[in-house]
Amino acid sequence: MASPKMGNCPRCKKLYLKIRDICEECYQKQETEFQAVSGYLREHKGSTLQEVSEATEVSIAQIRQFILSGRIMLVQFPNLTYPCEICGTEIRKGRTCSSCTETAKQLADNLNKTVDEKKSYLRVMSERI
């Protein structure tokens, strides 16, 4: 069994024993934030992300992380949306809106097509040599 490693906490930069992704102190703070957010949402199911953040003093980014990790289920909160990572459009699932996802897919397809065309060109040129 591998022994735990040391690392710097991504939140506070303090050196810690890597048992989790963050140090114990930041983990405890994150759990306190989660309790505040979930408690507020139980009482105010119709709240928006901005309202929850302001009321609990928990950052929008942290609440978004609770949603993306599945700790907060949006099905119970009809007005809770969060911004697309690319364009900022309000969404309720995933990391990007459907428009940005489609654009990224088209760019990837175009890139693959270009790579395939260059490979084909190089193959033809190498056969001529």
ChimeraX attribute file (.defattr): number of C-alpha atoms within 10 A of each C-alpha:
attribute: neighborCount
match mode: 1-to-1
recipient: residues
	/A:1	3
	/A:2	4
	/A:3	6
	/A:4	10
	/A:5	9
	/A:6	11
	/A:7	16
	/A:8	15
	/A:9	19
	/A:10	12
	/A:11	11
	/A:12	11
	/A:13	11
	/A:14	13
	/A:15	13
	/A:16	17
	/A:17	15
	/A:18	16
	/A:19	12
	/A:20	11
	/A:21	15
	/A:22	22
	/A:23	22
	/A:24	15
	/A:25	13
	/A:26	16
	/A:27	14
	/A:28	12
	/A:29	12
	/A:30	16
	/A:31	12
	/A:32	13
	/A:33	19
	/A:34	19
	/A:35	13
	/A:36	17
	/A:37	21
	/A:38	19
	/A:39	12
	/A:40	17
	/A:41	20
	/A:42	11
	/A:43	9
	/A:44	13
	/A:45	15
	/A:46	15
	/A:47	18
	/A:48	17
	/A:49	20
	/A:50	15
	/A:51	15
	/A:52	23
	/A:53	19
	/A:54	12
	/A:55	13
	/A:56	17
	/A:57	12
	/A:58	18
	/A:59	15
	/A:60	17
	/A:61	13
	/A:62	15
	/A:63	22
	/A:64	19
	/A:65	13
	/A:66	18
	/A:67	19
	/A:68	17
	/A:69	10
	/A:70	10
	/A:71	13
	/A:72	18
	/A:73	13
	/A:74	15
	/A:75	9
	/A:76	12
	/A:77	16
	/A:78	12
	/A:79	14
	/A:80	23
	/A:81	19
	/A:82	24
	/A:83	19
	/A:84	20
	/A:85	14
	/A:86	12
	/A:87	11
	/A:88	11
	/A:89	15
	/A:90	14
	/A:91	16
	/A:92	19
	/A:93	15
	/A:94	13
	/A:95	16
	/A:96	21
	/A:97	20
	/A:98	14
	/A:99	13
	/A:100	16
	/A:101	15
	/A:102	12
	/A:103	12
	/A:104	13
	/A:105	12
	/A:106	12
	/A:107	12
	/A:108	12
	/A:109	12
	/A:110	12
	/A:111	12
	/A:112	12
	/A:113	12
	/A:114	12
	/A:115	12
	/A:116	12
	/A:117	12
	/A:118	12
	/A:119	12
	/A:120	12
	/A:121	12
	/A:122	12
	/A:123	11
	/A:124	11
	/A:125	10
	/A:126	9
	/A:127	8
	/A:128	7
	/A:129	5
